[in-house]
């Protein structure tokens, strides 16, 4: 039961992590007039969270339905694709050395995560792909940390200043 609740909480926090990445992109590349994109990111995130909270997921059951694992990951995957495209294009256009591989870390995380969603129940060792997925997330955080190192402003202040206080 606790494992199922933990998986649900992780699904929600992973979604919020990608929303946070969107705002990192928004601030880093000074993206202006992206209201539609921001609405799409939040819409996908909210849809994903709502789908994660639906009782049909049967998080605490030993026999959770694969179909709901797929349903709840569709908006999440679309959100991930958006993040990959945004960081790939922007880092390339701006010749941003610090963030040039962030898109790749996100691709690796999804390349490891999707097989777990689809195949971990019938083939439990596939679940070990969550280890490199987590390493990819650590890489994303390290990319951000290294870029922020030397800055006298925290990420929280940048996010508040760049996106919410205007």
ABEGO torsion letter per residue (X at the ends): XAAAAAAAAAAAAAAAAAAAAAAAAAAAAGBBGAAAAAAAAAAAAAAAAAAAABAAAGAABABBBAAAAAAAAAAAAAAAAAAAAAAAAAAAAAGBAAAAAAAAAAAAAAAAAAAAAAAAAABAAAAAAAAAAAAAAAAAAAAAAAAABGBABBAAAAAAAAAABX
